[in-house]
């Protein structure tokens, strides 16, 4: 991999990057409550001020930007770095929002599922049919925290279903190249799980009995390493942004090969692929407020509805 290049600095805890066809990167600034476009020369333009805590973002079938909003954090600033803490004082739940990138107008699509409030939606991915999978990471409080899960929803706001529950702080989510399985990263335990799909939006029953009905464990990292968001390469490798041991952990689908690409921020939180051949990795270094890029040794998986 080539040396890391700084694209933008001064961002307020960036996450959820989307490499756009025009060479810009759309991302969220969680601490600012903004959806922001970063031009290739580093210029920043706020598309919409969403408030709360905009987190994961993705382009939907209508060209709008769909955002997981976690409802907001209390922020800790230490030595010029930002760190998320417990739920914000004005926290009122999480939500899924849809933003028109041309006008900045936005609307709320989902705030609950079957009468249960969304707690802290975190990351999402669209399938070929136009539905999307998303994780609910939950919220942490002084003495307790939520149990998280995975949901499947339609882009028109017509249907949302709980697909996997419970999980331990689920964060990154991605589809395999053939869309026959989804990958889910659990943050606090540093585990990556795989779930086979029976149909769009439907988890297949496990091939054999597993504890708590979980999917297949792809990898669990030793020591103090936390998993954040993820992206998938064209050949099926899973690239997981890794906290504490700041960098990108690259895992083969069978979990037998694990590589760590070091980054200069312990809160390396997200990766996406762009450029004409999808071999430019855009990575968010959140505590230092940076978007960086690097030439990647392999191409990323093209995302649905992101025309290039």
Secondary structure, 3 states (H helix, E strand, C coil): CCCCEEEECCCCCEEEEEECCCCCEEEEECCCCEEEEECCCCCEEEEEECCCCEEEEEECCCCCEEEEECCCEEEEEECCEEEEEEECCCCCCCEEEEECCCCCCEEEEECEECCEECCCEEEEEECCCCEEEEEECCCECCCCECCEEEEEEECCCCCEEEEEEEECCEEEEEECCCCCEEEEEECCCCEEEEEEEEECCEECCCCCCCHHHCCEEEEECCCCCEEEEEEEECCCCEEEEEECCCEEEEECCCCCCEEEEECCCCEEEEEEEECCCCCEEEEEECCCCEEEEEECCCCECCCCCCCC
